[in-house]
Amino acid sequence: METVLRTLTVVGGPVVVALTVGWATDDLLRRADARHSETPLWGLLRRCRTPLLIVLLTALFRAFYRLLPFVRLREHDEALGQVLTLGLIGAGAWLVVRITAATVEASYAKYAAAQRDAARLRRVRTQVTLIMRIVTAVVGVVAVAAMLLTFPDLRAVGTSMLASAGVIGIVAGIAAQSTLGNLFAGFQIAFGDMVRIGDTVVVNGEWGVIDEVTLTFLTVRTWDERRITMPVSYFTSQPFENWSRGGAQMTGTVFFHLDHRAPVPEIRERLREILRECPAWDGRDWGLAVTDTTPSTMEVRALMTAKDANDIWSVRVTVREQIIRWLTEQHPYALPRINTATAVPPPRTARPNSLIKDGRVPRTGRG
């Protein structure tokens, strides 16, 4: 009976304590979130319930598992303690990452609520994302190092590795040159404000929006929902178009090849009517001009503006569609056409060939 009671106490006690502390902490965070609705920090910290419970359970089991009345368990006392220690280190690292992520995300949400500049928000969001990845990587490396140091045999290995750190560093630097290049390029992109999450870019002829930025690669979401993954070093070594740099406003053009008889003033007036009815046009500027001519057609350029790349695409396709339809219905003669005519044979020679006599061509030379 004593064995059963001790087992229940040693096993059930930590579970009850951990659940009680976890419930009390979650209740405090819930009340704080309801009381301070201006900041999302307390609500975000509630995501730490699971790693907090694991930390509490592992720590309590690590402290009291030796009280279990099992002889066979005592034979594996060192191995069980090692497993619990590793679990405690891993759960602690998980908890630190969750708390850091909640704090950073709450700070960004508070900053975004007070900031009206979309470009600055995208820049801060990119930096925050990369900072969180760096923190996660650092915490992970420290956790793994702490786990390795719990093994006595690996301490000697670590000492010998430190003695040859210079040679290993040189070899690793040469072997991971491209990786290190991408790593430093990620820092340059994050804090150099070259490209940000949400920017509209054109890369290798593909138009898209920056969807994700990491320390080593960058993802561009194209207009047809494809994802192009590229190393971040590309954006520090190759030219690319950033349509969101310095402001998202854009100017677009639509070119028409029309007959020389096309009524340009009427087309200009129709363009103004179309833009007035188009919600994507921002009203900043517009125009229509003849920019070139060929022997059979003339080139007419329609110009319009919009607040961003998505709206300028909508304005362009709207103008192109409605101008062509209007010309087809109202001025079909203005559309380009291919002029064809019957081939005229060359005129007959007025005087006969002097070399032809009596219908015979005289022979030249001998034979």
CORMORA-V165443 format. One record per pair of residues at least 6 apart in sequence whose C-alpha atoms are under 8 Angstrom apart, sorted by the first residue. I is the first residue (numbers start at 0). J is the second residue. Records with the same first field share a line. If there is no record, write none. Layout:
I: J, J
//
This chain:
2: 68
5: 66, 67, 68
6: 67, 68
9: 60, 63, 64, 66, 67
10: 60
13: 55, 56, 59, 60
14: 56
17: 52, 55, 56
18: 52
21: 48, 51, 52
25: 45, 48
28: 41, 42, 44, 45
29: 41, 42, 45
31: 41
32: 38, 39, 40, 41, 42
38: 105, 108, 109
39: 105, 108
40: 101, 102, 104, 105, 106
43: 101, 102, 105
44: 97, 98, 101, 102
46: 97
47: 94, 97, 98
50: 90, 91, 93, 94
51: 90, 94
53: 87, 90
54: 87, 90, 91
57: 83, 84, 86, 87
58: 83, 87
60: 83
61: 80, 83, 84
65: 73, 76
81: 149
85: 146
88: 142, 145, 146
89: 142
92: 138, 139, 142
95: 138
96: 134, 135, 138
99: 131
100: 131
103: 127, 131
107: 123, 124, 127
111: 120
114: 120
118: 243, 246
121: 195, 196, 197, 198
122: 189, 192, 194, 195, 196
124: 195, 196
125: 189, 195, 196, 212
126: 189, 190
128: 212, 213
129: 189, 212, 213, 214
132: 213, 214
147: 153, 154
148: 154
172: 179
178: 215
180: 232
181: 214, 215, 216, 230, 231, 232
182: 214, 215
183: 214
184: 214, 215, 231, 232, 235
185: 212, 213, 214, 215, 216, 231, 232
186: 214
187: 193, 235
188: 194, 195, 231, 235
189: 195
194: 209, 241, 244
195: 209, 212
196: 208, 209, 210, 211, 212
197: 208, 209, 210
198: 208, 209, 241, 242, 243, 244
199: 206, 207, 208, 209, 241, 242, 243, 308
200: 206, 207, 208, 209, 239, 240, 241, 242, 243
201: 207, 239, 240, 241, 242
202: 239, 240
203: 239
205: 221
206: 221, 222
207: 219, 220, 221, 222
208: 219, 220, 221
209: 217, 218, 219, 220
210: 217, 218, 219, 220
211: 217, 218, 219
212: 218
214: 231
215: 230, 231, 232
216: 228, 229, 230, 231
217: 228, 229, 230, 231
218: 226, 227, 228, 229
219: 226, 227, 228, 229
220: 226, 227
221: 227
242: 249, 308
243: 307
247: 306, 307, 308
248: 304, 305, 306, 307, 308
249: 304, 305, 306, 307, 308, 311
250: 302, 303, 304, 305, 311
251: 302, 303, 304, 305, 311, 312, 315
252: 300, 301, 302, 303, 315
253: 300, 301, 302, 315, 318, 319
254: 298, 299, 300, 301
255: 298, 299, 300
256: 296, 297, 298, 299, 334, 335
257: 296, 297, 298, 299, 333, 334, 335
258: 295, 296, 297, 332, 333, 334, 335, 336
259: 295, 296, 297, 333
260: 332, 333
261: 330, 332, 333, 334
262: 333
266: 322
267: 286, 287
269: 322
270: 287, 301, 318, 322
271: 285
273: 318, 321
274: 280, 314, 318
275: 282
277: 314, 317
279: 305, 306, 310, 311, 313, 314
280: 303, 304, 305, 306, 310, 311, 314
281: 304, 305, 306
282: 304, 305
283: 304, 305
284: 302, 303, 304
285: 301, 302, 303, 304
286: 301, 302, 303
287: 299, 300, 301, 302
288: 299, 300, 301
289: 297, 298, 299, 300
290: 297, 298, 299, 300
291: 297, 298, 299
292: 298
295: 335, 336, 337
296: 335
303: 311, 314, 315
304: 311
305: 311, 314
326: 333, 334
327: 334
354: 360, 361
355: 361
//
